[in-house]
Structure formats: structure tokens, C-alpha cells
């Protein structure tokens, strides 16, 4: 990955985090870590999305099974 591409990704992550903050949407530490990995070129966008979706599905399943 070029330095320019990495800088663009870092800016994209900062913008996404700022927009979420403006809207009052909390960003989990896990999502932040995935975003950082993507910005560094360690994950593709598809891998990041799949990891985040799997995490959210796991949380939803845990909630569903813990309710009476």
C-alpha cells in the first residue's frame, strides 16, 4: 500500500469516527481496532465488514439466549 493510500484510509477512519460521534453513535473498541487494521492495510474492507458482522451476530445471539 502506498503512503498516499494509507493516509487516505486514516482520514476516512477519522471522518467515520467523527460522524458517529456527531450522531451520538458509540464505536466499540473492537470496531476501532478493525478500522485501524484496515487503515494499515492489514485487512480488506470485506474482511473488516465480515468480522464486524460476525461480532454483532454473536452479541445478538448472546442477548437472545440470555432472555427468559
Biopython code that builds the backbone (N, CA, C, O; Angstrom):
import numpy as np
from Bio.PDB.StructureBuilder import StructureBuilder

atoms = [
    (1, "UNK", "N", (0.853, -1.167, 0.000)),
    (1, "UNK", "CA", (0.000, 0.000, 0.000)),
    (1, "UNK", "C", (0.902, 1.235, 0.000)),
    (1, "UNK", "O", (1.916, 1.291, 0.696)),
    (2, "UNK", "N", (0.505, 2.204, -0.792)),
    (2, "UNK", "CA", (1.289, 3.433, -0.859)),
    (2, "UNK", "C", (1.021, 4.305, 0.366)),
    (2, "UNK", "O", (0.023, 4.136, 1.066)),
    (3, "UNK", "N", (1.927, 5.230, 0.601)),
    (3, "UNK", "CA", (1.751, 6.154, 1.725)),
    (3, "UNK", "C", (0.503, 7.014, 1.523)),
    (3, "UNK", "O", (-0.193, 7.345, 2.483)),
    (4, "UNK", "N", (0.230, 7.369, 0.279)),
    (4, "UNK", "CA", (-0.951, 8.189, -0.015)),
    (4, "UNK", "C", (-2.229, 7.400, 0.284)),
    (4, "UNK", "O", (-3.163, 7.932, 0.884)),
    (5, "UNK", "N", (-2.267, 6.145, -0.132)),
    (5, "UNK", "CA", (-3.449, 5.315, 0.128)),
    (5, "UNK", "C", (-3.652, 5.124, 1.625)),
    (5, "UNK", "O", (-4.780, 5.177, 2.115)),
    (6, "UNK", "N", (-2.564, 4.903, 2.349)),
    (6, "UNK", "CA", (-2.672, 4.731, 3.805)),
    (6, "UNK", "C", (-3.182, 6.023, 4.453)),
    (6, "UNK", "O", (-4.028, 5.976, 5.346)),
    (7, "UNK", "N", (-2.676, 7.162, 4.012)),
    (7, "UNK", "CA", (-3.121, 8.447, 4.564)),
    (7, "UNK", "C", (-4.607, 8.662, 4.285)),
    (7, "UNK", "O", (-5.329, 9.176, 5.139)),
    (8, "UNK", "N", (-5.066, 8.275, 3.101)),
    (8, "UNK", "CA", (-6.492, 8.402, 2.779)),
    (8, "UNK", "C", (-7.338, 7.526, 3.679)),
    (8, "UNK", "O", (-8.397, 7.944, 4.147)),
    (9, "UNK", "N", (-6.873, 6.312, 3.922)),
    (9, "UNK", "CA", (-7.624, 5.412, 4.798)),
    (9, "UNK", "C", (-7.686, 5.954, 6.216)),
    (9, "UNK", "O", (-8.732, 5.895, 6.863)),
    (10, "UNK", "N", (-6.583, 6.476, 6.695)),
    (10, "UNK", "CA", (-6.559, 7.049, 8.048)),
    (10, "UNK", "C", (-7.549, 8.208, 8.140)),
    (10, "UNK", "O", (-8.272, 8.332, 9.129)),
    (11, "UNK", "N", (-7.582, 9.055, 7.116)),
    (11, "UNK", "CA", (-8.535, 10.165, 7.094)),
    (11, "UNK", "C", (-9.964, 9.648, 7.039)),
    (11, "UNK", "O", (-10.847, 10.216, 7.681)),
    (12, "UNK", "N", (-10.209, 8.579, 6.280)),
    (12, "UNK", "CA", (-11.555, 8.004, 6.192)),
    (12, "UNK", "C", (-12.014, 7.485, 7.553)),
    (12, "UNK", "O", (-13.173, 7.661, 7.929)),
    (13, "UNK", "N", (-11.117, 6.855, 8.281)),
    (13, "UNK", "CA", (-11.450, 6.344, 9.613)),
    (13, "UNK", "C", (-11.761, 7.508, 10.554)),
    (13, "UNK", "O", (-12.733, 7.455, 11.308)),
    (14, "UNK", "N", (-10.949, 8.544, 10.513)),
    (14, "UNK", "CA", (-11.190, 9.709, 11.367)),
    (14, "UNK", "C", (-12.537, 10.354, 11.047)),
    (14, "UNK", "O", (-13.270, 10.752, 11.952)),
    (15, "UNK", "N", (-12.855, 10.455, 9.770)),
    (15, "UNK", "CA", (-14.132, 11.041, 9.371)),
    (15, "UNK", "C", (-15.300, 10.181, 9.850)),
    (15, "UNK", "O", (-16.280, 10.700, 10.384)),
    (16, "UNK", "N", (-15.193, 8.875, 9.658)),
    (16, "UNK", "CA", (-16.265, 7.977, 10.095)),
    (16, "UNK", "C", (-16.468, 8.077, 11.604)),
    (16, "UNK", "O", (-17.604, 8.128, 12.076)),
    (17, "UNK", "N", (-15.374, 8.105, 12.362)),
    (17, "UNK", "CA", (-15.478, 8.230, 13.816)),
    (17, "UNK", "C", (-16.115, 9.564, 14.210)),
    (17, "UNK", "O", (-16.928, 9.620, 15.132)),
    (18, "UNK", "N", (-15.743, 10.632, 13.509)),
    (18, "UNK", "CA", (-16.309, 11.952, 13.809)),
    (18, "UNK", "C", (-17.805, 11.990, 13.499)),
    (18, "UNK", "O", (-18.587, 12.532, 14.279)),
    (19, "UNK", "N", (-18.198, 11.422, 12.378)),
    (19, "UNK", "CA", (-19.626, 11.388, 12.032)),
    (19, "UNK", "C", (-20.425, 10.582, 13.041)),
    (19, "UNK", "O", (-21.529, 10.975, 13.417)),
    (20, "UNK", "N", (-19.879, 9.466, 13.479)),
    (20, "UNK", "CA", (-20.562, 8.670, 14.505)),
    (20, "UNK", "C", (-20.687, 9.454, 15.801)),
    (20, "UNK", "O", (-21.726, 9.405, 16.459)),
    (21, "UNK", "N", (-19.636, 10.177, 16.171)),
    (21, "UNK", "CA", (-19.676, 10.972, 17.399)),
    (21, "UNK", "C", (-20.735, 12.069, 17.304)),
    (21, "UNK", "O", (-21.470, 12.314, 18.261)),
    (22, "UNK", "N", (-20.809, 12.727, 16.147)),
    (22, "UNK", "CA", (-21.812, 13.776, 15.948)),
    (22, "UNK", "C", (-23.218, 13.209, 16.095)),
    (22, "UNK", "O", (-24.099, 13.849, 16.670)),
    (23, "UNK", "N", (-23.419, 12.013, 15.574)),
    (23, "UNK", "CA", (-24.736, 11.376, 15.637)),
    (23, "UNK", "C", (-24.998, 10.690, 16.982)),
    (23, "UNK", "O", (-26.101, 10.200, 17.224)),
    (24, "UNK", "N", (-23.993, 10.657, 17.848)),
    (24, "UNK", "CA", (-24.157, 10.033, 19.151)),
    (24, "UNK", "C", (-24.104, 8.516, 19.104)),
    (24, "UNK", "O", (-24.618, 7.845, 19.999)),
    (25, "UNK", "N", (-23.489, 7.978, 18.071)),
    (25, "UNK", "CA", (-23.388, 6.532, 17.907)),
    (25, "UNK", "C", (-22.047, 6.076, 18.467)),
    (25, "UNK", "O", (-20.999, 6.461, 17.948)),
    (26, "UNK", "N", (-22.066, 5.261, 19.517)),
    (26, "UNK", "CA", (-20.787, 4.802, 20.069)),
    (26, "UNK", "C", (-20.107, 3.812, 19.122)),
    (26, "UNK", "O", (-20.769, 3.004, 18.470)),
    (27, "UNK", "N", (-18.784, 3.886, 19.057)),
    (27, "UNK", "CA", (-17.985, 2.960, 18.253)),
    (27, "UNK", "C", (-17.219, 2.082, 19.232)),
    (27, "UNK", "O", (-16.464, 2.576, 20.070)),
    (28, "UNK", "N", (-17.422, 0.784, 19.117)),
    (28, "UNK", "CA", (-16.770, -0.141, 20.050)),
    (28, "UNK", "C", (-15.257, -0.149, 19.843)),
    (28, "UNK", "O", (-14.755, 0.212, 18.779)),
    (29, "UNK", "N", (-14.554, -0.566, 20.877)),
    (29, "UNK", "CA", (-13.097, -0.703, 20.771)),
    (29, "UNK", "C", (-12.741, -1.711, 19.680)),
    (29, "UNK", "O", (-11.748, -1.545, 18.972)),
    (30, "UNK", "N", (-13.563, -2.761, 19.551)),
    (30, "UNK", "CA", (-13.308, -3.765, 18.525)),
    (30, "UNK", "C", (-13.428, -3.156, 17.128)),
    (30, "UNK", "O", (-12.595, -3.421, 16.262)),
    (31, "UNK", "N", (-14.454, -2.348, 16.909)),
    (31, "UNK", "CA", (-14.637, -1.693, 15.607)),
    (31, "UNK", "C", (-13.485, -0.729, 15.332)),
    (31, "UNK", "O", (-13.001, -0.637, 14.204)),
    (32, "UNK", "N", (-13.050, -0.016, 16.365)),
    (32, "UNK", "CA", (-11.909, 0.888, 16.191)),
    (32, "UNK", "C", (-10.654, 0.116, 15.819)),
    (32, "UNK", "O", (-9.874, 0.552, 14.972)),
    (33, "UNK", "N", (-10.465, -1.033, 16.456)),
    (33, "UNK", "CA", (-9.285, -1.842, 16.151)),
    (33, "UNK", "C", (-9.347, -2.378, 14.726)),
    (33, "UNK", "O", (-8.330, -2.408, 14.034)),
    (34, "UNK", "N", (-10.540, -2.804, 14.274)),
    (34, "UNK", "CA", (-10.692, -3.265, 12.892)),
    (34, "UNK", "C", (-10.421, -2.126, 11.914)),
    (34, "UNK", "O", (-9.765, -2.324, 10.891)),
    (35, "UNK", "N", (-10.919, -0.951, 12.225)),
    (35, "UNK", "CA", (-10.684, 0.206, 11.358)),
    (35, "UNK", "C", (-9.203, 0.520, 11.252)),
    (35, "UNK", "O", (-8.707, 0.856, 10.177)),
    (36, "UNK", "N", (-8.504, 0.412, 12.360)),
    (36, "UNK", "CA", (-7.062, 0.675, 12.359)),
    (36, "UNK", "C", (-6.332, -0.357, 11.506)),
    (36, "UNK", "O", (-5.420, -0.012, 10.755)),
    (37, "UNK", "N", (-6.732, -1.620, 11.620)),
    (37, "UNK", "CA", (-6.126, -2.669, 10.795)),
    (37, "UNK", "C", (-6.390, -2.415, 9.315)),
    (37, "UNK", "O", (-5.505, -2.619, 8.483)),
    (38, "UNK", "N", (-7.592, -1.976, 8.985)),
    (38, "UNK", "CA", (-7.917, -1.651, 7.599)),
    (38, "UNK", "C", (-7.071, -0.484, 7.111)),
    (38, "UNK", "O", (-6.519, -0.526, 6.012)),
    (39, "UNK", "N", (-6.972, 0.555, 7.930)),
    (39, "UNK", "CA", (-6.189, 1.734, 7.557)),
    (39, "UNK", "C", (-4.726, 1.375, 7.312)),
    (39, "UNK", "O", (-4.070, 1.975, 6.460)),
    (40, "UNK", "N", (-4.218, 0.399, 8.059)),
    (40, "UNK", "CA", (-2.824, -0.027, 7.903)),
    (40, "UNK", "C", (-2.635, -1.035, 6.777)),
    (40, "UNK", "O", (-1.511, -1.450, 6.493)),
    (41, "UNK", "N", (-3.735, -1.431, 6.133)),
    (41, "UNK", "CA", (-3.639, -2.384, 5.037)),
    (41, "UNK", "C", (-3.535, -3.831, 5.487)),
    (41, "UNK", "O", (-3.160, -4.704, 4.705)),
    (42, "UNK", "N", (-3.867, -4.085, 6.751)),
    (42, "UNK", "CA", (-3.788, -5.444, 7.296)),
    (42, "UNK", "C", (-5.057, -6.238, 7.020)),
    (42, "UNK", "O", (-5.041, -7.467, 7.086)),
    (43, "UNK", "N", (-6.148, -5.560, 6.715)),
    (43, "UNK", "CA", (-7.433, -6.181, 6.392)),
    (43, "UNK", "C", (-8.001, -5.499, 5.150)),
    (43, "UNK", "O", (-7.760, -4.317, 4.908)),
    (44, "UNK", "N", (-8.748, -6.256, 4.382)),
    (44, "UNK", "CA", (-9.512, -5.639, 3.296)),
    (44, "UNK", "C", (-10.808, -5.089, 3.893)),
    (44, "UNK", "O", (-11.171, -5.410, 5.024)),
    (45, "UNK", "N", (-11.484, -4.271, 3.129)),
    (45, "UNK", "CA", (-12.778, -3.760, 3.579)),
    (45, "UNK", "C", (-13.767, -4.889, 3.809)),
    (45, "UNK", "O", (-14.549, -4.858, 4.759)),
    (46, "UNK", "N", (-13.730, -5.886, 2.934)),
    (46, "UNK", "CA", (-14.631, -7.035, 3.069)),
    (46, "UNK", "C", (-14.332, -7.825, 4.342)),
    (46, "UNK", "O", (-15.254, -8.251, 5.038)),
    (47, "UNK", "N", (-13.050, -8.021, 4.649)),
    (47, "UNK", "CA", (-12.691, -8.744, 5.876)),
    (47, "UNK", "C", (-13.136, -7.973, 7.107)),
    (47, "UNK", "O", (-13.629, -8.556, 8.072)),
    (48, "UNK", "N", (-12.960, -6.673, 7.067)),
    (48, "UNK", "CA", (-13.367, -5.835, 8.198)),
    (48, "UNK", "C", (-14.880, -5.930, 8.398)),
    (48, "UNK", "O", (-15.354, -6.111, 9.520)),
    (49, "UNK", "N", (-15.624, -5.808, 7.316)),
    (49, "UNK", "CA", (-17.080, -5.883, 7.395)),
    (49, "UNK", "C", (-17.532, -7.241, 7.928)),
    (49, "UNK", "O", (-18.406, -7.309, 8.793)),
    (50, "UNK", "N", (-16.944, -8.314, 7.417)),
    (50, "UNK", "CA", (-17.322, -9.655, 7.865)),
    (50, "UNK", "C", (-17.012, -9.872, 9.341)),
    (50, "UNK", "O", (-17.808, -10.480, 10.056)),
    (51, "UNK", "N", (-15.870, -9.383, 9.803)),
    (51, "UNK", "CA", (-15.505, -9.525, 11.214)),
    (51, "UNK", "C", (-16.483, -8.760, 12.100)),
    (51, "UNK", "O", (-16.901, -9.261, 13.144)),
    (52, "UNK", "N", (-16.841, -7.566, 11.691)),
    (52, "UNK", "CA", (-17.763, -6.754, 12.481)),
    (52, "UNK", "C", (-19.161, -7.371, 12.499)),
    (52, "UNK", "O", (-19.814, -7.407, 13.541)),
    (53, "UNK", "N", (-19.616, -7.854, 11.348)),
    (53, "UNK", "CA", (-20.924, -8.512, 11.302)),
    (53, "UNK", "C", (-20.949, -9.769, 12.171)),
    (53, "UNK", "O", (-21.932, -10.021, 12.869)),
    (54, "UNK", "N", (-19.880, -10.554, 12.133)),
    (54, "UNK", "CA", (-19.812, -11.760, 12.961)),
    (54, "UNK", "C", (-19.866, -11.392, 14.441)),
    (54, "UNK", "O", (-20.527, -12.067, 15.231)),
    (55, "UNK", "N", (-19.179, -10.334, 14.807)),
    (55, "UNK", "CA", (-19.192, -9.883, 16.203)),
    (55, "UNK", "C", (-20.596, -9.455, 16.621)),
    (55, "UNK", "O", (-21.060, -9.811, 17.704)),
    (56, "UNK", "N", (-21.263, -8.701, 15.772)),
    (56, "UNK", "CA", (-22.617, -8.231, 16.100)),
    (56, "UNK", "C", (-23.605, -9.400, 16.152)),
    (56, "UNK", "O", (-24.499, -9.427, 16.997)),
    (57, "UNK", "N", (-23.438, -10.352, 15.252)),
    (57, "UNK", "CA", (-24.314, -11.529, 15.304)),
    (57, "UNK", "C", (-24.099, -12.305, 16.601)),
    (57, "UNK", "O", (-25.058, -12.789, 17.202)),
    (58, "UNK", "N", (-22.858, -12.421, 17.028)),
    (58, "UNK", "CA", (-22.567, -13.107, 18.286)),
    (58, "UNK", "C", (-23.189, -12.394, 19.475)),
    (58, "UNK", "O", (-23.742, -13.036, 20.367)),
    (59, "UNK", "N", (-23.100, -11.065, 19.492)),
    (59, "UNK", "CA", (-23.700, -10.297, 20.578)),
    (59, "UNK", "C", (-25.218, -10.460, 20.569)),
    (59, "UNK", "O", (-25.833, -10.621, 21.623)),
    (60, "UNK", "N", (-25.820, -10.420, 19.386)),
    (60, "UNK", "CA", (-27.278, -10.571, 19.289)),
    (60, "UNK", "C", (-27.702, -11.951, 19.761)),
    (60, "UNK", "O", (-28.713, -12.086, 20.449)),
    (61, "UNK", "N", (-26.938, -12.981, 19.396)),
    (61, "UNK", "CA", (-27.267, -14.343, 19.823)),
    (61, "UNK", "C", (-27.155, -14.472, 21.336)),
    (61, "UNK", "O", (-27.991, -15.123, 21.963)),
    (62, "UNK", "N", (-26.145, -13.867, 21.924)),
    (62, "UNK", "CA", (-25.965, -13.926, 23.376)),
    (62, "UNK", "C", (-27.139, -13.263, 24.092)),
    (62, "UNK", "O", (-27.612, -13.760, 25.114)),
    (63, "UNK", "N", (-27.593, -12.166, 23.563)),
    (63, "UNK", "CA", (-28.735, -11.476, 24.166)),
    (63, "UNK", "C", (-29.997, -12.296, 24.024)),
    (63, "UNK", "O", (-30.779, -12.413, 24.968)),
    (64, "UNK", "N", (-30.201, -12.868, 22.839)),
    (64, "UNK", "CA", (-31.382, -13.674, 22.577)),
    (64, "UNK", "C", (-31.448, -14.879, 23.509)),
    (64, "UNK", "O", (-32.514, -15.209, 24.028)),
    (65, "UNK", "N", (-30.307, -15.536, 23.723)),
    (65, "UNK", "CA", (-30.299, -16.742, 24.552)),
    (65, "UNK", "C", (-30.318, -16.440, 26.033)),
    (65, "UNK", "O", (-30.646, -17.316, 26.834)),
    (66, "UNK", "N", (-29.974, -15.214, 26.422)),
    (66, "UNK", "CA", (-29.952, -14.912, 27.852)),
    (66, "UNK", "C", (-31.306, -14.413, 28.346)),
    (66, "UNK", "O", (-31.526, -14.317, 29.553)),
    (67, "UNK", "N", (-32.206, -14.099, 27.435)),
    (67, "UNK", "CA", (-33.510, -13.596, 27.846)),
    (67, "UNK", "C", (-34.447, -14.782, 28.143)),
    (67, "UNK", "O", (-34.412, -15.806, 27.461)),
    (68, "UNK", "N", (-35.285, -14.611, 29.181)),
    (68, "UNK", "CA", (-36.209, -15.699, 29.542)),
    (68, "UNK", "C", (-37.289, -15.920, 28.513)),
    (68, "UNK", "O", (-38.134, -16.799, 28.684)),
]
sb = StructureBuilder()
sb.init_structure("model")
sb.init_model(0)
sb.init_chain("A")
sb.init_seg("    ")
for serial, (resi, resn, name, xyz) in enumerate(atoms, 1):
    if name == "N":
        sb.init_residue(resn, " ", resi, " ")
    sb.init_atom(name, np.array(xyz, "f"), 0.0, 1.0, " ", f" {name:<3s}", serial, name[0])
structure = sb.get_structure()
